Each structure stands twice: as structure tokens, then as C-alpha cells.
């Protein structure tokens, strides 16, 4: 069976492990078991009709005497491109708007408050081809481009915060390209944008010639439903990146990504989950799905022969909680919507239990990092 045919780890576990053992296996792999979220029959029927995976779970916190539960529902959307990569640009964008709009409608049926799409969701992940045309034509304004206007309509229609990662064209600064996430409030207003801090230089994924490292720092957005941040794709490999969003108050950190199996799949289930534990917050890992074929061959600079595709984007989107528990993943091969109901009180409860931030010794790290970035830095190694 090829990677592009393997449905999911969860499906295989359920198929081959007895029910009694399966509970223990899930406990060890996924932490405290989450309760399954019930959906309206209309949503279940719509997901089946529209051909995407619909899953949901509940992360509960302990009841408190002085605070009511702080319940929020987040939706994670993963999807394939709809049209071939050589279709006209506007046709590709329109087809993706339609497809994602169909999935958002089901999210609204299920009471989702915040929805996040995958990295560069309005286009094929063409950055690694090194070609400029026609891919730069997918870039648009974060403030008033047609995708942002589309998301504003969704936000107002469904009273939903929309996180929309796009390729941004910044006309104010000479047409500079950025890998950007636009955050639209449930009121329909653009709350702001945040840019990808870390750019990979790994095999095909050498994107540094395409857009710049972000210059927006670690912005956190105060929404009606909680404080959220967006750690775009490669930033998940950098623990300090998660940490700084958390230090700025993020309760939920979304990680919209585009990554293929041969490159990163063994790390995928670990990194966002570890970040949730280390930073006392919820993390939402979103990966696109499918194999994208490009007309012109391209090379990677890593010794591979010229090829027409990067590999299989393996989906497997999931949500992780500060107590170490996590949801099952979405399909590796199909479009999907994962809905998680979170009690944000869990973030402080776990912080009080484990005290990772209280015991962090950040002043010590700050002092040593300040030294480490200097040209005359000498590692603190004791020799005989």
C-alpha cells in the first residue's frame, strides 16, 4: 500500500486491535480519552454528500468555583486542490473558495466559533518549483483582496472568526511577497495579519527565494472566543516560536501547514502536541492533503532527479491540549473537517498543576541567549 492510499493510523488501530486493548493503546498514544462530539444529522449528511471526513471531540476542564467554563469550538479544514495546477488562476481560486465554503457551512451547522484553513489554501503549493509564473499571480492583498473579502462574508454570515493563510502581495513595500495569515473577526472586520517567521531550506521546500521571513513578530489576536495565534508551517519545528506566542497570551495556537510524508510525518504527531504541553495552551495542527502534479519538472538541489510533484500531503490534522491529550487525526487521503470543543479554563488549570512557566528560568535563558548570538561567543564547556 502506498502512502497516498493509507487512510489513517486510527483506522488501522480500530481494524486490527481488540476493543479492550484499543482503549489502552489510545490512552498511551493520545493521553486522556476525549469525549466524541455529537453532530446534527444535517451536518453528518452534508459531509457525506460533499465527500469529506467529519470528526469531533471534546476537551473538558474541571469545574471551578469562581469561573464558569469558557467553551469555544474550533474547526480545522484540510483539503486537496480542486482543479489541475495548469488551470487558469482565477478558476483555481474560485474552485477552492467554493469547496472550502461548502465545508465552512457544515462547520457552522456544528456551532464552530473559529475556523482555520491550511497554509496557502487558495493555491497549489507551488513555491518549491522555483517558477514565478503563474504562481505569483495567486498573491493578493491581505486587507482587501478577493479572498479576504470572501472570508469576511463567511465570518459575518456564520458569526465565526476565520483564519485565512494566503500568499500576500504587499504593494506598499514594492510588491513584496509574504506567507501570511489573515484573521477576520466574527463581526466581518479584518482583525489583523501575521506572517510566517521561519522559512524552510529543506529539499524541495526551499522557499526563501519566494517570500520573505515574517516581520510581524508573535502577534496574538483577542477575539470574542479567546486569544489566538497563528504559527505558520515551518515555525512548528522551532520551540521558541510556539513559546513566544504563548508568552504573548495565546490560548489557542493554530499551525496551518503544507508538508509531505517522506519529509516530516514522523515528527507531525509530536511537535504540536509537545508545544501544547510545554506552553499550557491548545494547539491545532492543520496539513493539506493530496498529491499535486506540476506540468514542468523541477529539481530540489538535493541530488534527486527532476520531478513533477513533491510527494503526498498527508493531512492528519489534529488538536492537542495542555494536559497532553490529543484528538484523533483526520484522514491522510481525504478532505476533512475536525471540530474540537475546548474549555479554555484547562490552560490555567494545567499551568497551576505543572508550573512550567513559573519554573521557566527565562531570565537565565535570556542572558545566555544574548551571549550566544554574539560573534565572540564561547560555549560554556568545562574541560579537564
Buried (B, 14 or more C-beta within 10 A) or exposed (E): EEBBEBBBBBBEBBEEBEEEEBEEEBEEEBBEEBEEBEBEEEBBEBBEEBEBBBBBBBBBBEEEEEEEBBBBBBBBBBBBBBBEBEBEBEEBBBBBBEBBBBBBBBBBBBBBBBBBBBBBBBBBBBBBBBBEEBBBBBBBBBBEBBBBBBBBBBBBEBBBBBBBBBBBBBEEEEEBBBBBBBBBBBEBEBBBBBBBBBBBEBBBBBBEEBBBEBEBEBBBBEBEBBBBBBBBBBBBBBEEBBBBBBBEBBBBBBBBBBBBBEBBBEEBBEBBBBBBBBBBBBBBBBBBBBBBBBEEEBEBEEEEEEBBBBBBBBBBBBBBBBBBBBBBBBBBBBBBBBBBBBBBBBBBBBBEEBEBBEEEEEEEEEEEEEEEEEEEEEEEEEEE
